[in-house]
Amino acid sequence: MFLDQASLGDDLLPLARALTAQRPMPGHPPHVVVVARRGTAFDRLRARLIGCVWMVVPVDRERLLGFLARRGLHPTARSRR
């Protein structure tokens, strides 16, 4: 699940916290990513502490593919173009 920092503003971390609380175990779905153009080191730390991954926009393709692969999610050959 991708959450946009700019769109969610102050609702971002409470929503991310609620979503990650749905996990049966750490590392299991839902997988939550915060996407942001900016953010302080404290913002990134808070997201990480509640179990989210922080990715800067534009999202680096290799980092995204690595994120998906670590979770057993593999894009189709068509989406790799």
C-alpha positions, 0 to 999 in steps of 0.5 A: 500500500502506498501512502502519499505524504503530500495528499494525507498531511497530518493524517499520514502517520495515524493511517499508516499506524492503523494499517500496520497494526493489521499485520499478523506479524512484522513483515507480513501484509499489509506492506506500507510505503510512504512516498514523499517529495520531502520529509525530515529525518524525524518524519522518516524515523517515525514512519520506520518505527511504525513499520513503514518504508519511506521512498522519495519521489520520484521512486527509484525503480531498483529500490521499488523492485527490491522492496517488492522482491523482499516481500515475495511480490514480483512484477510481471515481465510486462511491467518491467519495461 
